[in-house]
Amino acid sequence: MPGLKFSVAACFEDGFLDGLTGSAVTELFGKLPSDPIGGGRASFMLYPLSARNLKKYIDAAKKKGIGFNYLLNPACMDNAEYTRKGQKYLRAALDFVESIGAAGVTIALPSILPVIKKHNPALSVRVGVYARVDSVSKAKFWEDLGADCITLESISVNRNLRLLSAIRKAVKIELQLISNSNCLMFCPLSGQHMVNLSHASQNGHRSRGFLIDWCALRCSYMKLMEPVNYLRSEFIRPEDLGQYRNLGYNNFKILERGAPAATMLKRVKAYEEGSFDGNLLDLIQPYGYKEKQALGFRKTTRFWRYFFRPGNIKLAGLLIIRKLAINRGLLDAPEGEPVYLDNKKLDGFLAGFKDKDCRAADCLECGHCEYYTRRALAIDEGFSSRVLKDYEEVFRDMDSGRTWGL
């Protein structure tokens, strides 16, 4: 598709960069597993990587005409950005980003942008989804502050075509949409989740990378408990890219960091071709990958490294959570396809949002997502029943304090 640009989650497995040859991918994004600033994913979710190897990767991508965007996008820095020490860390991080050859950074905190423009003007600055830009006024604020690009908050805008059109007309800078996230629309967990993930990748934070991701557990539970939530979501199907391009959007972000190379290349191919025949969850779900991961041989070690904290959590509680993670495909490929969302049966789904205001609507009265859920989604009842019991045990123990040894 002429003019189409993809920004894709960096994958550090062999063969990934070669697989992007000739594609519309213009940029990769990622970061070290941890740094003093932090980012949008917990360290345990990310590929173990040294600064030296990251620079080599960026150099190799450049040779293929692909730039790199380094993520400095936490939703919270514990107010460290307003201290001498925090500012030193920030300046050092920005200098590091330039030294390894990255073309730009993604941020979420407004006070950081003027610092970058003054001290590292060569870096382009993208406003990330954690900044929660979901209105014309917010987009104009960031444009006036000096941003070069804004990634709009997908959970609020991806289904609101009128709003997308209005934002595109109101600002001149580049706008980006996340194409394949599977968060809940208007997710009530998103604020807490952004902060939790941010602290879980910050060097020196008292959590030391430890995070029992309650928000992710609750989200995946809500989908199995009420399957229509798989469709009450923000994803953009490959077949629907054209409708967004008609609104003036040509830059799309493809997730997920930590996914296997084969998975990421499948996703790029589907969005480039504008068509996918199969289980849409293969494109949009951030776990349960069918393809083998290079991280696989490290999974057990990494799990215990980040989660075995006797001072924080009781071992029995940790083992219950680990059992659930295995059953949901968080630590390894699941058996079969217990949840199948037939992408081709979603033809016409987006058109139903043309004149809807989902923010003001009662989903129970609307029924649009419910109709397509019955049409396109199949869930193995035995799997659902078994795993829901695991979720309920985990939440019961967390709520009572047993998980924490209280």
C-alpha positions in Angstrom: 0.0 0.0 0.0 1.7 3.2 -1.1 2.4 5.7 1.7 1.8 3.2 4.4 4.3 3.2 7.3 4.7 0.6 10.1 6.4 1.1 13.4 7.1 -2.4 14.7 8.1 -3.9 18.1 11.8 -4.8 17.9 12.4 -8.5 18.1 16.0 -9.6 18.8 15.8 -13.1 17.5 17.9 -14.2 14.5 16.3 -13.8 11.1 13.8 -11.0 12.2 15.5 -8.1 10.4 16.1 -10.2 7.3 12.4 -11.1 7.3 11.5 -7.3 7.1 13.4 -6.8 3.9 11.2 -5.1 1.3 8.4 -4.4 3.8 6.7 -1.1 4.7 8.4 -1.2 8.1 10.2 2.2 8.5 10.9 2.0 12.3 11.4 -0.4 15.1 10.8 0.5 18.7 12.1 -0.9 22.0 14.5 -0.4 24.8 16.8 -2.2 27.3 15.0 -4.4 29.8 15.5 -1.8 32.4 16.9 1.7 32.8 16.5 4.5 35.3 13.6 6.1 33.4 11.5 2.9 32.7 9.0 2.3 30.1 5.7 0.6 29.1 6.5 -3.0 29.9 7.8 -4.8 32.9 11.4 -6.1 32.7 10.4 -9.7 32.9 8.4 -9.3 29.7 11.4 -8.1 27.7 14.3 -9.8 25.9 17.6 -9.8 27.9 19.8 -7.4 26.1 23.0 -5.4 26.6 23.6 -1.9 25.5 26.4 -3.1 23.2 24.1 -5.6 21.5 21.3 -3.0 21.2 23.7 -0.7 19.3 24.7 -3.6 16.9 21.0 -4.3 16.3 20.3 -0.6 15.6 23.2 -0.5 13.2 22.0 -3.6 11.4 18.5 -2.2 11.1 19.9 1.1 9.6 21.6 -0.9 6.9 18.1 -2.1 5.9 16.8 1.5 5.9 14.9 1.0 9.2 15.2 3.5 12.0 14.9 2.9 15.7 12.8 4.6 18.4 13.9 4.2 22.0 11.1 4.1 24.6 11.4 6.5 27.6 7.7 6.4 28.1 6.8 5.6 31.8 3.5 6.9 33.1 5.2 7.8 36.4 8.8 8.4 37.6 7.9 8.8 41.2 8.5 12.5 40.8 12.2 11.9 40.2 12.0 14.1 37.2 11.8 17.1 39.5 15.0 16.3 41.3 18.7 16.9 40.5 19.3 13.2 40.5 16.4 12.4 38.3 17.3 15.1 35.8 20.9 13.7 35.6 19.4 10.2 34.9 17.2 11.7 32.2 20.1 13.6 30.5 22.3 10.5 30.7 19.5 8.3 29.1 19.0 10.8 26.3 22.7 11.0 25.6 22.8 7.2 25.6 20.0 7.0 23.1 21.9 9.3 20.7 25.1 7.4 21.2 23.6 4.1 20.1 22.2 5.7 16.9 18.5 5.8 17.7 16.6 8.4 15.7 14.0 9.3 18.3 12.4 8.6 21.6 8.8 8.0 22.8 7.7 9.8 26.0 4.5 10.2 28.0 5.4 12.9 30.5 4.9 16.5 29.2 7.7 18.0 31.3 10.3 15.9 29.6 9.6 17.1 26.1 11.1 20.6 26.5 14.2 19.1 28.1 14.8 16.9 25.0 14.2 19.8 22.6 16.8 21.9 24.4 19.5 19.4 25.2 19.0 16.7 22.5 17.4 18.5 19.5 18.6 15.9 17.0 16.1 13.4 18.5 12.6 13.3 17.2 10.0 13.0 19.9 6.9 10.8 19.7 4.2 11.1 22.3 3.3 7.6 23.4 -0.1 6.0 24.3 0.6 6.4 28.0 0.1 10.2 27.5 -3.6 9.3 26.8 -4.2 11.7 24.0 -7.8 11.2 23.2 -9.1 14.6 22.2 -8.4 17.5 19.9 -7.3 19.7 22.8 -4.8 17.2 24.0 -3.4 16.7 20.6 -3.0 20.4 20.0 -1.3 20.8 23.4 1.4 18.3 22.5 1.8 19.8 19.0 2.3 23.3 20.6 4.8 21.8 23.1 6.9 20.6 20.2 6.1 17.0 19.6 6.9 15.5 16.2 4.4 12.7 16.3 1.5 11.5 18.6 0.4 7.9 19.2 -3.3 8.3 20.1 -4.8 6.5 23.0 -6.2 3.5 21.2 -8.7 2.4 23.9 -10.5 5.7 23.6 -10.2 6.6 19.9 -9.8 3.5 17.6 -13.6 2.9 17.4 -14.5 6.7 17.3 -14.2 7.5 13.6 -15.6 11.0 14.0 -13.1 11.9 16.7 -10.3 10.5 14.6 -11.3 12.6 11.7 -11.5 15.7 13.9 -8.1 15.2 15.5 -6.5 14.6 12.1 -7.9 17.9 10.8 -6.9 19.8 13.9 -3.2 19.1 14.0 -0.4 19.2 11.3 2.1 16.8 12.9 2.2 13.1 12.3 -0.3 10.9 14.0 0.0 7.2 14.7 -2.5 4.5 15.6 -1.9 1.2 17.4 -3.2 -1.5 15.1 -3.2 -4.7 17.1 -3.7 -4.1 20.8 -6.5 -6.1 22.5 -7.2 -3.9 25.6 -10.8 -3.2 26.6 -12.4 -0.1 25.2 -12.3 2.7 27.9 -10.5 0.2 30.1 -11.0 1.1 33.8 -7.7 -0.7 34.6 -5.5 1.3 32.2 -4.4 4.0 34.6 -3.2 1.7 37.3 -1.7 -0.7 34.7 0.4 1.9 33.1 1.9 3.0 36.4 2.5 -0.6 37.5 4.3 -1.5 34.3 6.3 1.7 34.4 7.8 1.1 37.8 8.5 -2.6 36.9 11.2 -1.6 34.4 12.9 1.2 36.4 16.5 0.6 37.7 16.7 1.5 41.4 12.9 1.3 42.0 12.2 -0.5 45.3 10.1 -3.1 43.5 13.3 -4.4 41.7 11.2 -5.5 38.7 8.7 -7.5 40.8 5.1 -7.2 39.6 2.2 -9.5 40.1 0.2 -8.1 37.1 -3.3 -7.9 38.7 -4.5 -5.7 35.9 -3.5 -8.2 33.1 -5.0 -11.0 35.2 -8.2 -9.2 35.7 -8.5 -8.2 32.0 -8.0 -11.8 30.7 -10.4 -13.1 33.3 -13.1 -10.5 32.2 -12.8 -11.8 28.6 -13.3 -15.4 29.5 -16.0 -14.6 32.0 -17.9 -12.4 29.5 -16.6 -13.3 26.0 -18.1 -10.3 24.3 -15.2 -8.4 25.9 -12.9 -9.9 23.2 -14.7 -7.6 20.8 -15.3 -4.7 23.1 -11.8 -3.8 22.2 -9.5 -1.5 20.3 -8.0 -3.7 17.6 -7.9 -2.7 14.0 -8.2 -5.6 11.6 -5.9 -5.7 8.6 -8.9 -5.5 6.3 -10.0 -2.2 7.9 -6.7 -0.3 7.5 -8.1 1.4 4.4 -10.9 3.0 6.4 -8.4 4.6 8.7 -6.3 5.7 5.8 -9.3 7.4 4.3 -9.4 9.5 7.5 -5.7 10.6 6.9 -3.9 8.0 9.0 -1.0 6.2 7.4 1.3 5.4 10.3 0.4 2.2 12.3 2.1 0.6 15.2 2.4 -3.2 15.5 2.9 -4.9 18.8 4.2 -6.9 20.8 7.7 -6.7 22.4 8.7 -10.2 23.6 6.8 -12.0 20.9 8.6 -14.6 18.7 10.1 -13.4 15.4 7.7 -15.7 13.4 4.7 -14.2 15.2 5.9 -10.6 14.5 6.6 -11.3 10.8 3.2 -12.9 10.5 1.6 -9.8 11.9 3.6 -7.5 9.6 2.6 -9.6 6.6 -1.1 -9.5 7.5 -1.2 -5.7 7.9 0.8 -5.1 4.8 -1.5 -7.3 2.7 -4.6 -6.0 4.4 -6.0 -9.5 4.9 -5.8 -12.3 7.3 -7.5 -15.7 7.3 -7.4 -17.3 10.7 -7.6 -16.7 14.4 -7.4 -12.9 15.0 -5.9 -13.5 18.4 -2.8 -14.6 16.6 -2.4 -11.0 15.6 -3.7 -9.1 18.6 -3.1 -11.1 21.8 0.1 -10.4 23.8 0.5 -14.0 24.9 -0.3 -17.6 23.9 2.0 -17.5 20.9 2.0 -20.7 18.8 5.5 -20.0 17.5 8.6 -21.0 19.4 10.3 -18.2 21.3 14.0 -17.8 21.6 13.3 -16.8 25.2 11.9 -20.2 25.8 15.1 -21.7 27.3 15.3 -18.8 29.7 11.7 -18.8 30.8 12.0 -20.9 34.0 15.1 -19.0 35.1 13.6 -15.7 34.3 10.4 -16.5 36.1 12.2 -17.3 39.4 14.6 -14.4 39.0 11.8 -11.9 38.9 9.1 -13.5 41.0 10.8 -15.5 43.7 10.7 -12.9 46.4 9.9 -14.6 49.7 9.8 -11.1 51.4 7.0 -10.1 49.0 4.9 -13.1 48.3 4.3 -16.6 49.7 5.7 -19.4 47.6 2.3 -21.3 47.6 0.6 -18.1 46.2 3.3 -17.7 43.6 2.9 -21.4 42.4 -0.9 -20.9 41.9 -0.2 -17.8 39.8 2.4 -19.7 37.8 -0.1 -22.5 37.1 -2.6 -20.0 35.7 0.1 -18.4 33.6 1.0 -21.8 32.1 -2.6 -22.6 31.4 -3.1 -19.2 29.6 0.0 -19.6 27.4 1.9 -16.9 29.2 5.0 -19.0 29.7 4.7 -21.4 26.8 2.6 -22.2 23.8 -0.9 -23.4 24.7 -2.3 -26.7 23.5 -4.6 -26.2 20.5 -6.7 -23.1 20.1 -9.1 -23.0 23.1 -10.2 -19.5 22.1 -10.7 -18.9 18.4 -11.8 -15.5 16.9 -12.5 -16.0 13.2 -11.2 -12.9 11.6 -13.1 -13.3 8.3 -16.4 -13.5 10.2 -15.8 -10.0 11.4 -16.2 -8.4 8.0 -18.6 -5.5 8.5 -17.8 -5.2 12.2 -16.1 -1.7 12.0 -18.9 -0.3 9.8 -21.3 -0.7 12.8 -19.4 2.0 14.7 -19.7 4.7 12.1 -22.6 6.5 13.8 -22.1 5.2 17.3 -20.7 7.0 20.4 -19.6 4.0 22.5 -18.4 6.3 25.3 -22.1 7.3 25.9 -23.7 4.0 25.0 -25.0 1.1 27.1 -23.4 -2.0 25.6 -26.3 -4.1 26.8 -28.8 -2.0 24.8 -26.6 -1.8 21.7 -25.8 -5.4 21.1 -23.4 -4.8 18.1 -20.4 -6.5 19.7 -22.6 -9.2 21.1 -23.9 -10.1 17.6 -20.4 -10.5 16.2 -19.2 -12.4 19.2 -21.9 -15.0 18.6 -20.9 -15.1 14.9 -17.1 -15.2 15.1 -15.9 -16.4 18.6 -15.6 -20.0 19.7 -14.4 -21.0 23.2 -13.7 -24.5 24.4 -16.1 -24.8 27.4 -14.0 -27.2 29.3 -11.0 -24.9 29.0 -13.0 -21.9 30.0 -14.5 -23.6 33.1 -11.1 -25.0 34.2 -9.2 -21.7 33.8 -11.9 -19.5 35.3 -11.6 -21.6 38.5 -7.9 -20.9 38.5 -8.5 -17.2 38.1 -11.0 -17.2 41.0 -8.6 -19.0 43.2 -5.9 -16.5 42.5 -8.1 -13.5 43.1 -9.6 -15.1 46.3 -6.1 -15.6 47.7 -4.9 -12.1 46.7 -8.0 -10.5 48.3 -7.8 -12.5 51.5 -4.0 -11.9 51.9 -3.0 -15.5 51.6 -1.0 -14.8 48.5 1.2 -12.4 50.4 1.5 -14.7 53.5 -0.7 -12.5 55.7 
